[in-house]
Amino acid sequence: MFLGENLVVLLVLAFGGALAVGNFLALVTAKAAPSDRDYEKPPLFRSIVMILIGLIAAIWAIVSLV
């Protein structure tokens, strides 16, 4: 198969991990942002839901690879 047999699983792992880590870092850096700048905080509920979706996708991909 072109680009390996586990291409879809590896892509799900990459996108799930990026979704989880990106939203987590957005929440962490929003707390450390200076208050004098025009910086919007990300919505808490949506970020937590996206982190959970990303974690579920990444864990599913890791289990599929094992």
N, C-alpha and C positions, 0 to 999 in steps of 0.2 A: 504494500500500500504506500502511496505517496506521502511522505513526511511522517511515517510511522503508524503503527496500529492504534496507538493511544492518543492520537492528536486531539480528539474532541474532549477526552477526559483531562488532558493537560491544559487545554484552553479553559475548561470549566474551573480547574484549580487556579489558574492565573487570574481569571476575572473575579472569581469568588474571593480570593485573597486580596486582590486590589480593592474590591468593594468594601470589604471589612476593614482593612488597614486604612484606606483613604478616609472613610467616614469617622473612624476612631481618631485619627490625627486631626481631622477638622474639629471635632469636639474638644480635643485636648488643647489645640492651639487657640481656640476661641476663648478659653478661660484665661490664657496668658496674654491675650492681645491688649495693647494699651487702650485705655478708654477714651483718649482724646482724638483718636482717629475715627474715620467713618467706616467702621468695620461691622458687618452684619454677622450675628451669631447664627449658626445653622439650627434648624428646628430639631429639638431634642428627640421627639417621638419618631420622626422620620429617620433620623440618623441611627437610632437604636434598631429600628426595623431593618434598615439596610445592612447594618452590621450583622444582625442575626441571619439574614438571607445570605450574605457573603460567607459567613461561617458554615452554614448548612451546606452550601454548594462546595466549599473547599473540603469539608470533612467527607462529603459524599464522594468527591473525586479521589481523595486519598484512600478511602476504603475500596473504591473501584480499582485503583492501581495495585493495591496490596492483594 
